[in-house]
Amino acid sequence: MSETTTAPLTGKALLQKVKELSHLPRRETAKRCGYYTVTKSNQTRVNLTDFYDAVLAARGIPLSPEGSKDGRGREPTYRVSVHKNGQIVIGSTYTEEMGLKSGDEFEIKLGYKHIHLIQVDRDDEENGVVED
């Protein structure tokens, strides 16, 4: 079955049109915003899923954010757990995101139920300055 498509509204133009048509049913609003196809037999099919996706995208809410995921391993969750040997490992994803390099040093400050890692700047260390 061959269908013809229309050029649907996106972005700010879509949001403005949705606001103007707020008194209409959802299907009619989607259709007037261009989210429909017409089949060979002249039937109109409203594409509500595409319409909703476009409205969310226009509002800055991506449904499937494209991160640095390369299809391998797990995505960073910003949560770690204490291993059986008592260690906490911060993975390379986090250190790379912060621009840390091998040999960078940190001061550890313990608090009540939290740990602060404070990066020691080599220039400050050489000058006798360490943050408190």
RALINLIN-V549799 format. One record per backbone hydrogen bond with DSSP energy under -0.5 kcal/mol. CO is the residue of the C=O (numbers start at 0). NH is the residue of the N-H. If there is no record, write none. Layout:
# RALINLIN-V549799
co | nh
CO | NH
CO | NH
This chain:
# RALINLIN-V549799
co | nh
1 | 39
3 | 37
5 | 7
9 | 12
9 | 13
10 | 14
11 | 15
12 | 16
13 | 17
14 | 18
15 | 19
16 | 20
18 | 21
20 | 23
24 | 28
25 | 29
26 | 30
27 | 31
28 | 32
29 | 34
30 | 33
32 | 8
33 | 35
34 | 46
35 | 5
36 | 44
37 | 3
38 | 41
42 | 38
42 | 44
43 | 45
44 | 36
45 | 47
46 | 50
47 | 51
48 | 52
49 | 53
50 | 54
51 | 55
52 | 56
53 | 57
54 | 58
55 | 60
56 | 59
59 | 61
64 | 66
82 | 85
86 | 82
88 | 90
90 | 93
90 | 94
91 | 95
92 | 96
93 | 97
94 | 98
94 | 99
95 | 98
100 | 103
104 | 119
106 | 108
106 | 117
108 | 115
110 | 112
110 | 113
113 | 110
115 | 108
115 | 117
116 | 118
117 | 106
118 | 120
119 | 104
120 | 124
121 | 125
122 | 126
123 | 128
124 | 127
127 | 129
